[in-house]
């Protein structure tokens, strides 16, 4: 690595260059500086986050971060991220950043380090394997075009549930009519989220941290969060998130159903109704990610 390059903590003025760097590294997952700012600002204060960059002039050419995850928090377990501009690889930048991350973690005496990469990134897989990482889980990406997906074939599922007394309502409407909408959505998400497959023990976020993430993030779409109700009780949800990048489509985030209501087609009904809403908005691409061993949700998505 050139002696003129140095690793330093990321500063607020780096957000634009950092977002451009992340988008060069992963053009299928573009990110805007405005999104990075909001995500960092809304992060639960108890969760550690440190970003480091290597810059050349005003251009960030490599970056690394350590963080803790809200949904499986442990004070001595961390997620690592390390990215290098494609044309700058194989020059020792990644190795130097990794050593820097390890040094920054020494005060925490970490028990576990996790990193993510794509299975078609052979160089990244070799990099991690050489440093002792072993595969823990896989995620599968699913996507569809709501304009052409055969959604009508599944409309009988929500219609059957409605005949049984269940209702489906956008969260935007519930925000106007239900004064307890925040507490009810939080209770639903934390109960359903506890059963989602993941690598470590589930830890629900605090109500305060959850509120900030849900109600202050401009990527949240209250009209794209569909709630299944039995009476006044929230029993299931499926949520869309927007992107600040034009043309990026929607991300189908968490879809979950209370334990007592599973096995009745509620998740399918929620996804069908929400995708019909996306179709009406002119959306042509919806993406989602699931653990490869989450057979129940993958079956819903494939259907």
N, C-alpha and C positions, 0 to 999 in steps of 0.2 A: 504494500500500500504506500502510496506517495507520502513523503514526509510533510507535504503541504496540506494534507487532509487530516482533519481531526474529528473525533466524536465528541459531541456536546449535547447537553439537554435541549430538547425542543423548546422554542419560545413561542409566545402568541403570534408573533409576526411570521412564523413558519407555516401557518395553516394552509395558505394558498399553495406554497411549493410542496408541502407534504401531501395534500390532496392530489396534486398533479402527479407526484411520484407514485402514489398508490394506484392511480388510474393507469399509468404506464405499465406497472407491474401486473395488474389484473384488469385489463380493459373490459372484461365481461362483468365486472363489478365496479363501475365508476363511482367515485365519491366526490363530493364538493366540500370546499373549505367550511362553508356554513354548516354542513352536517357534522363535521368533526368538532367544530366549536360547541355546538349544542350538545352532542353526545358527551363531551368532556365536562361541560358545565353541569349537566344533569346527573352525572355519575354520583352514586351514593358516596358520601364523604368517607365512609368506613372502608371503602374499597381502594386499595393501593393502585396507582397508575403512574408510570413514568415513561416518557417518550425520549428517545435519543435520535439524533440525525447526524449524517455526514453530508455536508453541502459543498458545492463548488460554485462560487459566486452566489447567485440567488437561487440556484437549482439544488434541490435535495436529491442526492443520488443513491442514498441508502438510509434506512431507518430501522429502528428496533424499539420494542416496548415490552414492559412487564406489567401485568395487571392481575387483579383478582375478580372472580366471576360471581355476580350477584346470586345466581340460582344454585351455586354449589360453593358457597364461601367457606374458606378456611384461612386463617391468618398466615399459614405457612405453605400454602399451595398457590401456584401462579401459572398464568398462561403467558407464553412468550410469542412474540411476533417479530420476524426479521425479514426485511425485503431489500433487494438490491436492484437497481435499474438493469434491465437485460444486457445492455452493452457494457456494463461495468462488472459483470460477474467473472469469477475465476481469477480475481486479483487480490484476494485476501480480505476484502471488505466484510464479507459475511462472518468469517472466522473472528476478525477483530471485534465486530459488534457483539458476537456471542460471548466472547471473553469479557467484554464490558458489561453485558447483562449479568453474567455470573458474579462479577465483582460487586455490582450494585445490589445483588441479592444477599450478599454475605451477612448483613445485619439481621436478616429475617430468619436465618438458619432454615432454609426451605426444606419441606418434606417431599414435595412433588413439583415437577415442571412439566407443562403440557405445551405442545405446539401443533399447529394444523398445517397441512399442505394438500395439494391435489395429487391424486394417484398418477396423473400423467406428467408430474414434475420429478423425473428420475433423479435429477441433480439434487433437488431439495430432500428427497427421500434418503439419498446417500449421505448428505450432509448431516441429517438428524441421526441416522443409524450409526455413523462414526462417533457420535457423541453420546451414544448409549440409549437413545430413544427407541421404544418398541411400539408397535401398533396397538392401540387401545380400542378404537372404535372407527367406524366409517359412516359417512353421511351420503345420502343419495339426493341429487337434485332432480326435481320434477318441474315441468313447465307445460303450459298449454296456451292456446289462443282462444279466449272466450268467444270470439266471433265465429269460430268454426267448430268448437267443441260440441259434441252431441248432448247438450245439457237437458234437452226436452225429454230424452229417454228416461231420465231419473226424476222427473217432476212428481211422479207418483209417491216418492218417499216423503217430501215435505207435506204433500196433500194428505197422505194417510195420517201423519202426526198431527196435522191441524184438525182433522176429523176426530182425533182422540183427545183434543183439548189443548194441544200445545200451540204456542204462537211464536212468530219470528219477527223481530223488530230491530231496526238499525239503532245503534247506541246513540246516535245523534238525536233520535226522537225520545229515547229514554232520558237523556240529559235534560230535556225540557219538561218532562212530565213526572219523573220519579226523583224526589229529593234525596233518596238514598242510593242513587245510581253508582256513586263512587265506591261506597262500602260494599255494595252487592257485587260489582264487577271484580273488586279485589278478592272477595271471598271465593268467587267462582274460579278465578285464575289460580289462586293459591291451592285450592283443593284439587283442581284438575291437573295443575302443573306438578304436583307431588308425585303423580304416577307416570309422568313422561320419562322414558328411558334416558339415562345419562350416566356419565362415568363415575360420579361421586354422589354423596348424600345430598339430597335436595335441601336448600335453605331458602325459604321465601324472603323476598325483600321486605323491608319495613313499609308500612302503609305510606309514610311520608315520602320515602324514596320512590315507591311505585307511582304515587300521584304525580310527582315531578316528571317522571319518564313518560307517563301516558298523556298528561294534559298540557305539557309544555313543549313537547317535541313537534315541530311543524310537519314532520313526516307522518304523524298519526292522522288517520282518517276516521273521525267518529261516524260518518255516514258509511264507511267501509268496514265497520265492526258490527257484525250481525249477532244478535243475542237470541237464544232459544229460551222461552219462558213457559213455566207452568204456573198459572195464576200470576202472582207477583214475584215468584222465585226465578232467579237466573239459573238455568240448568246447563247451558252450553254456549260456546262462542266460537266464532271464526273471524279473524281480523286481517285486513289488508293494511299495508304500509306503503306510502308513496316514496318516490325518490326525487331529489332536487335536480337530477340529471334528466333533461328532456328526452322522451322516447325510451326511458329505461323500464317502463311498465310498472306493475305493482308486485310487491312481495307479500305472499300469503304467510303471515306469521303464525302465531299459536292458534291451533284449533283444539279445543278441549271440551269434555263433557263430564259432568258430575258422575261419580261412580254408580249411583242408583239408577241412572238413566242410560247407561251404556248398553249396547247390543240391540238398540231399537232403530238405528239408522239416523240418529240425531246429527252426527258429524257429517254424514253424506248430505242430509237436508240443508245444513248450514252452508256447506261449500257450494252446493248447487244454487241456492238462492243468492249467495254473495257473488258468485261468478256471473249470474244473470244481471246483477246490478253492475258489475264491471263491464259486461257487454254493452249495457245501455249507455255507459260513459264513453264508449269508443275504445276501451282498452284492448290491445292486441297481444299482450304478453303478461302472464302471471307466473312467477317462480316461487318455489318453496323448497325447503330442505328438511329431510327427516333422517334419523339414524337408520342405517341399513337393516337393523334388527327390529325396527318398529313395524312389524308386519301388519298390524291392524290399520295404522294410518296410511301406510303405503298402499294397502288394498283399496282404501277409500280414494286415494289420489289416482290410482290406476283406473278405477271404475269411472 
